[in-house]
């Protein structure tokens, strides 16, 4: 699907009934959705907006929050660094400012296309359910009524993955943590599980896999087996969902700590162009931006594109109905960057190298994909 950028849209509320299974109880919900009439376009391209040329759009986001901890020392985790008496002097005041900064980012992404922002956001480096509840109650986000999905993490530091969703658009049907068993390759330290969430995105059943693969600590070669195993877990999950000839809609997202063309990511056997994707393939829209030098994280002057959202072929196969991939975006707005000094133009981290609070955001940029679907006038 190729759509020109639009400058103005007419928004109407569309309400439909949906069914949500909660345990053994079936509940009926009304599902508000935006109906967007493409009206005016930039760049000299145009599409006539008439009774039969309306489209809905939804945004899907992913963000590494860079150590979003609360201030409480968890006796079962090595989170002492992010406590008031730890080396980062992580006080309640710092925590509240960190929440505000993350909420500012999340409230900004995607709003140039859809006013409600992302329907789904995968989060990386969040500590627990308390942090997620506090985040969702920030003034910047509260009106969206984001709900969260989270499970306790085996990670020694206590950082984990999570998913926020706007119940106006997404209905949760189930979720599970899927372990990445690095102990089977001799690792003594466990890593984050893959968060598998499934539900309906305004009528389309989808699966979301939120990842945070092992870092390159200790060297790229020595750490690669952990990321390879994480990739294998994702591949097996997708394969199992595609059993019996089924090709459901699946998204793989997260901080993979590897670029789109790396050996671990290539285990997913992604295609780099939407038109190449069969219904059961995995399409990675980030291969082309990476080859052009774009990135989401900068280490020692070198950009990496380690934050990615991939989609199975049903999202790009124009012969199918429902949500279809439109475009991807690295959200690298100026306010997320250092404005002066040697790091000018690079992501503004929360703390300095000396572990002093710097009122920053994260060492990563958020990423987004946008999905659209056709809406007939009679709907």
Secondary structure, 3 states (H helix, E strand, C coil): CCCCCEEEEEEEEEEEEEEEEECCEEEEEEEEEEEEEEEEECCCCCCCCCCCCEEEEEEEEEEEEEEECCCCCCCCCCCHHHCCCCCCCCCHHHHHHHHHHHHHHHHHCCCCCCCCCCCEEEEEEECCHHHHHHHHCCCCCHHHCEEEEECCCCCCCCCEEEEEEECCCEEEEEEEEECCCHHHHCCCCCCCCEEEEEEEECCEEEEEEEEECCCCCCCHHHHHHHHHHHHHHHHHHHHHHCHHHCCCEEEEEEECCCCCCCHHHHCCCEECCHHHCCCCCEEECHHHHHHCCCCCEEECCEEECCEEEEEEHHHCCCCCCCCEEEEEEEECCHHHEECCCCCECCECCCECCCCCECCCCCCCCEEEEEEEEEECCCC
